[in-house]
């Protein structure tokens, strides 16, 4: 692994941890009078830190950006679009396995927490839908998976990188879902030899999920309530 890749990983780690010292310093300065102000400040710092991390990452990866390289754009676009459906399918299958085999609640606590923060500061959508997925694909697919793939086979590299990808999300009850997504994105990266394809698929999938949760929140809640009522009604009948 080249030195600049280690710098990218270091940038990503520092970005993830940066909120603690920044907010601690502000709290010591009595910058917040309410918990609401603290939460809002944390959200804005998240947005700022992700933007800074993306800028630093792009600067570090300039040697990897071969602007003269000729791409088979029809292939990339085809696999990018197909990759969105593959990622959603993989997520759906993994979620069903978690629910029906392991009895895991299908609702993601991580997703719900993020959506609550989005309601406070809608600008966070840009991080969740675009900036975050770009950084994750660079770190977990291009760097971690790519480095492991160069020394082992696809399955070992994909499983290890996907497991780390899942752990970072700290939603341990849904590790299988995140690993399924990681495996899908790793496959797209190898299939097309372009990090742009898994980035597009990841960005599109996150955007779809966020829009569904944010725009159609009330409709989804009504649907869930209706399903729960139906289960209660039919649950009273013995066959």
PyMOL commands that set and color helices and strands:
alter all, ss='L'
color gray80, all
select helices_A, chain A and resi 3-28+35-60+62-64+73-102+109-120+124-149+154-168+172-192+195-215+217-235
alter helices_A, ss='H'
color red, helices_A
deselect
rebuild
show_as cartoon
